[in-house]
Amino acid sequence: MSTENRPEMPRAQIVYGEIIYWIAIVAAIICMIGPVIAMSSVEDNVLNPHYLFASIFDGKDAQEIWSLADGGFPGGHFYLDNFTTGDGFTQFGLALGCGCAIWGLLAAAFCYLKEKNYLYMFLAVWVVLLIFLSAIGIVKGH
């Protein structure tokens, strides 16, 4: 198919794809730096990485692993209070990568609004709402 016969890609899809791409790249870089920080300052973490990795390789479940932390599991968004720790920084990278669809869909919804395509704008905002409610724990998958 020549470039002259190719259909033009809708602007909202291009914007969505670019935002998802770059946020995912940044999140992956953060997730690579976080373990380096965690291993360089072992005692300055929510959970000591030596115990964490050993427990994972021993096949322990999440409850057994988090029982090694002072006070147990600190909550799903513990990285907000522990951003400067290695495990908190890594968790932030994971949350950023998992939530990148929110930012892409918001931008796509804005593009659809400018194009006066209200159905797709509504659907994009609806999915953003579902992702957000899942991220804060209101909507659960089990």
N, C-alpha and C positions, 0 to 999 in steps of 0.2 A: 504494500500500500504506500503510495507516495505521500509526501507531506501535504500536497494540495488536496488530497481526498480524505485526509484524516479529520475526524470530528474535533472540534475545539473543546478542550477540557474546561468544565465550568470553574469559574474563579473560586468559588467556595471550596471545591475539592482540592485545588492547588494550595490555597491558604491552609486548609486543614492538614494536608500532607506535610507541608514545610514546617509547621509548628510542631507536629508530632515528631517529625524527624529530628529536629534540633533539640527539643526537650529530652527526647530519649537518648541522644548522644551525650548531653550534659549529665543526665542521670547516670549513665553508664560510667562516665569518668568519675563522678562523685563516688559511685559504688566501688571503683577500683582504688580510690585514694583512702576511703574510710578504713578498710582493713589494715592499710599501712600505718595509719594513725593509731589504730587500736593495738597493733603489735609493737609500735614504738613506745607507747606509754601504757603498758599492760594494766597497771593498777588504776588508771584514770578512765575506767569504763563502767558501764552499768553492770556488765557481766564479764569476768575475766576471760579473755579469748582462749587462753590455754585450756581452761576447763570446758569452755563452750565447744571448741573443736574436738577435744577428746570425747566429750559426751555425744556429739553428733556421730563421730566415727564408731562409738560403742553402740549406736542404735537406740539411744534413749529418746523418749518422747519429749514434747515441749514442756510438759509439766515438771518432769524430772530435771530437765535442764534449767528451767527458770527457778527451781527450788534452790539452786546454787547461788542465786543473786540475793543480796541483802533485801529482805522484804518481799521476795518473790517477784512475780511478773508485775512490772511497773505500769502496764497499760499499753494500749495500741499505739498511742501517739507520744511515747516516752521521749522521742527525739526532740520534741519541742523544748523540754526542760534540760536536755543533755546534748545540745547541738554541738558543743565543742569536744565531746568525747568521740572516740573512733566508732563505736557501735551506734551512737546517736547520729553521727554524720552519715554513716552507711544507711541507716534506717530512713533518714531524710531523702537520700538518693533513691531508695526503693519507693518511697511514697511519691516523690516527684515523678518517677517513671510510670508508676501505676496511675497517677492522676493526670498525665499529660493529655488524655483525651478531653478532659474538661476544658483546657485552654484552647485546644484545636476546635472543639465544637462551639465554644463561645464565639470564636472568630468566624467560623463558618456560618453560625446563626446571624451574625452581623452582616455578612455578605449576602445571605438570603434575604435579610430585611431590606438591604439596599436594592436588591433585584425585585422586591415585592413578591417573593415566593414565600408566602406566609405558612404554608403547610410544612415545608422543609425547615423553616425557621422554628416553628413550634416543636417539631420532632427533635431538632437538635437541642433545644432548651430542655425538653422533656428528658432526654438521655443525660444531659448535664445534671439535671436534678436527681436522677436515679443514681448516677455515679457519686454525686456529693452525699446523698443520704446513705449510700453504702459505705463511703469513706468514714463518715462520722459514727457509723454503727447503728443507724436506725433501721435500715433495710439489711437483712441478713440472708445469706444464701443457704442456710441449713435449718 
